[in-house]
Amino acid sequence: MVYNNRIWITQNIDGRVYNGINSFMLFLLQEERSFQTPVYMTFPQAKKQGLHINKGASAFLSYFGIL
């Protein structure tokens, strides 16, 4: 999907597309902070990729539910 000439299909670093409230909330976060890429990851995913998290960086809460 395209909005403001940008793709906003939110997904994790492995390519899994977020759905439901998480997709919507991450889209709002992307717009609020002017992120250019709609790709997100968890702290464990970042560590697995060998990435360093900057001191003072903040996380964004997402919801995981099992029905």
C-alpha positions as a printed Julia matrix, in Angstrom:
67×3 Matrix{Float64}:
  0.0     0.0    0.0
  1.26    3.51  -0.79
  0.6     6.63   1.3
  2.35    9.99   0.78
  4.37    8.36  -2.02
  5.83    5.83   0.43
  5.22    2.14   0.9
  3.84    1.46   4.37
  3.31   -2.29   4.57
  4.86   -2.85   7.98
  6.95   -5.98   8.37
  9.64   -7.43  10.57
 13.25   -7.92   9.54
 12.44  -11.49   8.39
  9.75  -10.22   5.99
  6.71  -11.26   8.04
  3.98   -8.67   7.5
  2.36   -7.24  10.62
 -1.43   -7.27  10.72
 -4.27   -5.95  12.83
 -3.6    -3.31  15.46
  0.19   -3.72  15.19
  0.16   -2.8   11.51
 -1.91    0.3   12.24
  0.13    1.37  15.28
  3.44    0.9   13.46
  2.07    2.93  10.54
  1.22    5.77  12.96
  4.7     5.53  14.49
  6.25    5.63  11.02
  4.31    8.8   10.14
  4.97   10.48  13.5
  8.73    9.9   13.37
  9.12   10.22   9.57
 10.64    6.75   9.19
 11.51    6.03   5.56
 11.41    2.22   5.77
  8.52    0.23   7.31
 10.73   -2.55   8.68
 10.88   -3.25  12.4
 12.62   -5.76  14.66
 12.67   -6.99  18.19
 15.7    -6.67  20.45
 16.51  -10.4   20.04
 16.27  -10.04  16.23
 18.71   -7.11  16.36
 21.17   -9.11  18.48
 20.85  -12.07  16.09
 21.74   -9.74  13.19
 24.79   -8.51  15.14
 23.37   -5.0   15.46
 24.08   -2.56  18.28
 21.24   -0.66  19.95
 22.16    2.95  20.68
 22.13    3.99  24.32
 18.89    5.83  25.05
 17.04    4.25  22.11
 13.4     3.58  22.84
 11.17    0.66  22.0
  7.62    0.63  20.69
  5.08   -1.7   22.25
  3.32   -4.19  20.01
  0.65   -6.7   20.93
  0.86  -10.46  20.67
 -2.22  -12.47  21.37
 -3.15  -16.09  20.97
 -6.75  -16.84  20.18
